[in-house]
Amino acid sequence: MRRNEGKIRTANGSLWYFVYGKDGKKTPVLVLHGGPGFLSMDDGLEPLWKDRPVFFYDQLGCGKSDRAADKNFYSVENYVDELAEVRAALKLDDVYLMGFSWGCALACSYLLDRKPFGVRGVMLCAPYLSSPAWDADQRRNIGLLPQDIRDAIEEGEKTGNFGEAYESAMMAYYDRHVCLLKPWPDSLQKAFSGLNPEVYNTMWGKSEFTITGALKDYDLTPRLGEIREPVLLTCGDRDEAGVKTVKDYQQLFPDARMAVIPNASHLHQIERPEIFAAVVGDFLQDVDGR
C-alpha cells in the first residue's frame, strides 16, 4: 500500500510523519515510537492499515525530524506538548494511541496531563511506565546472564568506562531481551544506527539497563488508575518489560487487558507479527464496537 508522508511545522522544529491507509474509514491509529531517541518503524504493523489510517511520526531529535536547539528540550513535558501539536495538525479528533516502550510513557503522560477528548483506546506495547520497575526487571535479567557478561556490565557501571567490554555485554543482553531474530532485520539494524544518542543519553542513559538520565526516577504507576480509556498491554515472554511487571500495570488500569506473546522479546511485533496482529485486531474490533 502506498505511503504518504510530510512535515509538521512546530515552534521547535519540523517533524517528519507518514501514514498508510489514509482513506480507511475506521478510527485511525497514531503510533508513538520508543527510545527515547529512536525512530518510527512500521514492521509488523501492516494488518492495521487494511481498514484504517495508521500515522507515524518521528519525535523531535529523532529520525528524519529536526534536532532541538538545546538538548535540555528533550523532556517528557515537551514531548507531551509535541504529541498534542501532532494530533491537532493531523486532525486526529478521534484516534487510538499505540505506544512502544518509551512511547507508552509518552501516551500515558499525555492522557494524564492533558485529559484529551477523542482517544478511543490505548495500546501499550512492551511498556515502559516506571523507571524503578524497569530497573528491577533489568537487574533480574542481568542476574541470569553468564558471569563474564555480568562482570563487564557491573564494571562499566561502577567505573563509568563504557568501552568495548561493556558494549559487547550490552549487545549480548539485547540479543536475549530486545530482539531474538538472528540476524537482526536490516530495518532494525538501520534504525538502531539512527538512534540519536543526545536524546537517549539526556533522557535515559548509556543502555537499556543503565539509567542515568532525566527519567531515572520517573514513575507513572501511582496515577495509572486515572486513565479511563480501554487499554491493551502486550509484551514478549522474554521482554525487557517483565511479564509480572506488565501484569501489575494491567491491574492498575480500570479497563485493561493483557497479552503475552510467546517466544518473543521487546520487539515482539517484529518477531511474532501474526500473533501480535491478532491480539491488536481483537482489541480494536471490540473497542470499535462500543
N, C-alpha and C positions, 0 to 999 in steps of 0.2 A: 504494500500500500504506500502511496505517495506520502512523503514527509514534508510538511510546510514549516518554515522557520522564519524567525525575525528577531528584532531587538526591542526591548522595553527600555525607554529612557527614564531614569530616575535621577534625583538630585545628587546621588553619589556616584553615578556612572551608568553605563548601558549594560543591560542583562540580556544574554542570548537565550532564546527559547525555541522549542519546536513542538509540533503537535502531529499526531497521527489520527486519522478518522475524524477530521474536523466537521464533517457533515453528519456524523452519527446523531441519532435522536435521543439517546438515553443520557442521563446526567453525566457530565464529564468528570474525569479524574485529573487531579493536579498532583504530580509526583515531586517529592522533596528528597533530594539526594543526600547521601551520607557524607562522612568526613570527620569533622569539618574540614573543608578544603578539597573535597573530592569533586566529582562532576557527574552529569546526568548520564545514565546508562539505560537503554531500553531492552536489554537482553532478558528474555524470559517473560516479557510483558505483552507479547504480540496478541494473545487472545483478547486482551482487554479492549482493543480498539476496533474490534469487529462491529460493534454496535454503539459505541460511544466515543467522544473525543478524549484523548489522553494527552495531557500537556506536561512537558518537562521544561525546567529552566535551570541554568547554572547560577548559583548564588554568587554575589559579588566576591571577587577574588578567586573565582573557580572557573575551570574550563575555558569557554570562549567569552565569558563575561569580563568586564573591566576589573582592574585591581583598585583597591581603595587607596586614597592618597596617604592614609596613615593606618598602619597595622592595628592601631587601637580601635579602629572602626569595627573590627571583627568581634562581635559580641552577640549574645542571644537577643538582646533588646533590639539591636539594629537589624538583625535578620528577621525578627518578627515584624518590624515595620516594613521591611522589604517584601515579605510574603503578602502583607496586606496590599501593598502597591501592585504587586504582580497580579493578584487576584482581581483587583479593580481594573487594571489595564487590559486584562484578557476577558473582562466582562463575565466572570465566572460567578454569577449570582447564586446559582445552585451548583454544588460541587461536592465530590468526595476528595478527601486528602489521603495520599498514600506516602508514608514516610519510610525511609530505610535508615536504620542505625541512628546516627545523629539527626537525621530528618524526622525521626519520631519525636525527639525532644522539641524540635522546632515546631512541629504540628501541634503538640500538646501545649507548648508555651503560648502559641498563637491563640488557641481556644481559651486558655485560662486568662490571658492578659487582655484580649480583645473582645471576648464573648460575641463572636461574629454570628450573623444570621446566615442561613442558607447552606451550612455544612451538613450534608445528609448523613455522612458517616466517615469514619477514620480507619485506615488500615495501617497498622504499626508492624513493620517487618524487621525482624532481628533488632528489637527495640533497645535503644539506649535512652533511659529515662532518669537514671540516678548514677552519679559517679561513685558513691560508696558501694552500691550494689554491683556496679560494673567491675570495680577494683577487686571486690571479694571474689567474683567469678573468675577473674583473670589469675588471681593468686592461687585459686584452686586448680585451674588448668595448668599453670606453671608447675605446681607441685607434682603433677603426673608426668612431666617431661623427663627424659634421660638426664642424669646428673650433670653431664658436661654442658648441656643447654641451659639448665637451671643456673649453673655456676656463672656462665657468661652473662646471663641476664642480671643476676644479683651483683656481679662485679661492675657492670656498666651503670646500674642504678646507684651503686654505692660511691663510685669514683667520678661519675659524670663523663666517663670515657665511652662514648657510643660508637666505637670503631668497628673494625671488621668482625671481631668475635661476636659483638652484640648484634650487628646486622645479620650475621649468619644465624644466630639463635632466633632472632625476630622472624626471619623467613621460615625457619623450621616450625615455629609456632603458627604462623599464618597458614602453612600447608595443612595443619591439623584443625584449625578453627575458623579460618577466613574463607578458604576455597579448597575443596577436596579434589577438584579436577586436576589431572596431570596429563600434559602440561596445562597451565592456565590458558584460557582462551585468549586469542590475540587482542580482543576488545578489552579484556580485563587488564592485561599487561600494559596496553596503551593508556588505559585510564589511570592505573597506578603511577605510571611515569609522568602523567599530567597533574598529579596531586600537587597542590600549592603548599609547600612546607611553611610559608609565612602564616597562612591561615591555620593550618594544623597545629603548628608549634605554639602559636599565640593562644589558641583556644584549648588545645588538648595536651600535646607533649611529644615525646620522641617516638612513641609507638602506641599500639592499642593497649598495652599493659603498663605504660609508664606515663601517668597523668601528672603533669606539672603546670598546665596552663590555666586559663581563667575558669575552666569548667571543673576544676579539681574538686570543689565541694558542692557542685550542682546537684540538686535532688528535687524532683517533682513529686515524689511519692506522697507527701502529705496532702497534696491538692488534687490528685487524680480523681478522687470521688466527686469533684465539681464538674467533671466532663460528662454531660448527659447524652451526647451523641452515641449512636451504636459504634462499637469498636471491635475490630478484628485484630488479634495479635498472632503473628507467626514467628516461628524460629526453627532452626535445624536442631536435630538431636545432638549435634556436636558443635553447636553455635557458641560464639563468644558470649552472647546473651544467654545465660544459663536457663535451662528449661524450668527449674524451680523458681528462679527469679521472675521469668515471664509469667508463670502461673500466679505468683504473688501480685504482679501488676494487674492481671486479669481480675483478681478478686477485689481490687480497689475501685475498679470502674463499675458504675451502676448497671451498664448494659454492654457486656463484653463476652466474646467467645475467643477461643484459642485453638490453634492447630500446630502440632509439632511435625515437621517434615522429616521423614526417616532418611538415614544415611546422608545427611546434609549438614552444612555448617552455616556461617554467617551469610554467605551469598547463595542461600538455598533456592532463590528464584532462578538462578542460572544452573545450579546443579540438578534440580528436580523440577523443571518448568511445568510439566504436565500436572503434577500433584499441586504445585503452587497455584496454577491457573484454576484448577477445580475448586480449591478452597476459597480463593478470592471470588470466583464466579458465583459460588453458592452464597457467599455473604452479600454480594451486590444484588443478586436476584431477590434475596429475602428483604433487603432494605428498600430496594426499588418498589417492592410490592406493598410497603407500609402506607 
